């Protein structure tokens, strides 16, 4: 470790960028074999590069502090990367959807559905009985994928309408491991609304019937969300199914994490105190919640515009216009 240089760390990122270019070029190739050679390969984004550097920097910091390691300088701290501003979510407004339908344009890296689009997805997902309750919980409460996949019944109290988020499932290649949430704030208790409790009660009844039918072949994972024989879901499979169902519903593309963005945005647009939203999401600061997850839905923005215009006209502000999400 003491022989690692900053230039070598930067060379690693240069290689990643060169590989990104090869993937993009191969995707555009007219040769089907060339396109097939990069199928399933993902371009590494700038934000992911920053996370890679942060992980390396943390590891080398431990080495610098350790008297047993001959490391005096944290070279990852000196490796240069372009700045990476936080990507704020954009809502799939009718105009953006129209353009996407016309030429496939996705206007931002982080996209969020409107409440109406989310309802359409959840209605369509009812056809997939083994996944609908999981997607419902993420869409309403904004759980991270690993938190939802790793939620055990032992931490879920439907009578009290609460769930303790204490574990998450992390996928490494095709294997998984169960760990605690990445921060102290991530270990939290969320409150379940009446509709979500109803969905989970019906799901638990269905799951128990499947367990009785499977008999000794049932895998007793103890998880809330399972596959047909009781095994837990692989996180990547949940994401794949999400994308498949969204396409089948004719919806514009978002990632599964976009449901988390949407849940936070809907809560803020509904006037929920940002401290409550931040605690439910597992954020350490309310500033991060406001800065990252605060999206303005079209109807909220229109109400804000009309309220402002009403003040200029000398008219009274319409009732119910309070608690609007501020435009940033």
Secondary structure, DSSP 8 states (H G I E B T S, - for coil): -TT--HHHHHHHHHHHHHHHHHHHHHHT-S-HHHHHHTTT-----HHHHHHHHHHHHHHHHHHHH-TTS-----GGGT-----------EE--HHHHHHHHHH-----SSEE--HHHHHHHHHHHTTSHHHHHHHHHHHHH---HHHHHT-BGGGEETTTTEEEE--EEEEETTEEEEE--SSTTTSEEEE--HHHHHHHHHHHHHHHHHHHHHGGG-----BSSB-TTS-B--HHHHHHHHHHHHHHTT-----HHHHHHHHHHHHHHTT--HHHHHHHHT-S-HHHHHHHH----HHHHHHHHHHHHHHHHT----TT-TT-----
